[in-house]
Amino acid sequence: MKKYLSLLLLSLLFVACNPSETALGDLQKFTERIEQKSDKWSEADWDDAAMLYSEIIQTIDRYDYDEEQIREIGKLKGRCLAQFAKHSFDEGTKGLNDSFIELGGAIEGLLEGLGK
């Protein structure tokens, strides 16, 4: 048992000291956070998230990864970008909806002004 515990601690130490693995772990954690908690974020939170995402990607770009890691990075990036796109779409839809409501009001006002 001590042998396995020693191997586990040694592997954890290796991962903790490996900055490329740390960067990949940061992207994984960020992805989980944006998927689980972003529905409660303010616009300032989204701005902070965009900056953090950019920093994580810049860090990842400094290192070399094997094919499996590159594929995982791509999947994580895609999941994050999907959340950013969904937020942008939701905000755009809200703005579009407000525009239609305002347009409806303008038409009502125009018709009232014309006496109809």
N, C-alpha and C positions, 0 to 999 in steps of 0.2 A: 504494500500500500504506500509506503514511504517513497518507493521508487516512482510510482505513478504520480504522486503528489509533487515530487521533485521535477518530473518531466513537465507537469502542468504549469508549475511556477516558472520554469525555464522558458516554456513556450509563451507564457503571458509576458514575461520580461522581454523576450524578443519582439513580440508585437508592440509592446509599449515603447520600445526603443527604436522601432522602425517607423520613420516619419511618413513613408508612403502608405503604410497600413493605417496609421493614425488619420491621414487625410481621407482615405477611403472610408474609415469608420465614421469620420465627421460627416461625410456625405450621406452615409446610411442613416445616421441619427437625424440629420436635417430633413431628409426625405420622410422619415417616419413622423417627425414633428409637423411638417407642413401638411401631410395628409390627415393627421389626427386632430390638429388644433386650429388650422387656418380659418375655419368657418367662424371663429370668434375674434379674428384679428381686425384691428383698425387699419386705416390707410397707412399710418405711421409704422405699424407692425409689418405691413407688406413691403414698405420701403426698406426697413431694416433687414427683412428676409432677403430681398434682392441683393443688398450689399453683402450680406453674409454668404449667400450662394455664390456670388462672384468671387469672394475671397477663397472659399473652399475650392472652387474650380481652378483658380490661379495656383493654389497650392498643389492640387492634383497634377496639373500640367507640368510641374517641375520634375516629376518622377516618371520612371519607366515601369510599365506593368505588363504582366503576361496576358495572353489572349482572353483567358477566363475573367481576369480582373477588368480588362478593358470592356468586355461585354457587360459585366456587372455595373461598371461606371456608366456606360451608355444607358442601361435600364434605369438606373437611379436618376440620371440627368433627365431622361424622358418623363419619369414620374413627377419630378419637380417642375419641369416645364409645363406639364399638363395642368398642374395646380395653378401656376402663374397664368396660364392661358385661360383657365376656368374663371379665375378672379377677374381678369381683364374683360372677359366676355360678360360676366355677371354685372360688372360696373358699366360696361357699354350698353348692355340691355336696360339697366336701370336708367341711364341717361336717355336712351331712345324712348323708353316708356314715358319718362317725364316730358320729353319733347312732343310725343303724341297727345298727352294730356293737355299741354300748353296749346298745341295746335287746335285741339277740340274747343278749348276755351276761346281762342281767337276767332274761330268760326262762329261760335255762339255770339260773341260780342259783335262781330260783323253783321250777323243776321238781326240782332237786336238794334244795331245802329241803322240798319236799312228798314226797320219797322216790320219785320216778318216774324 
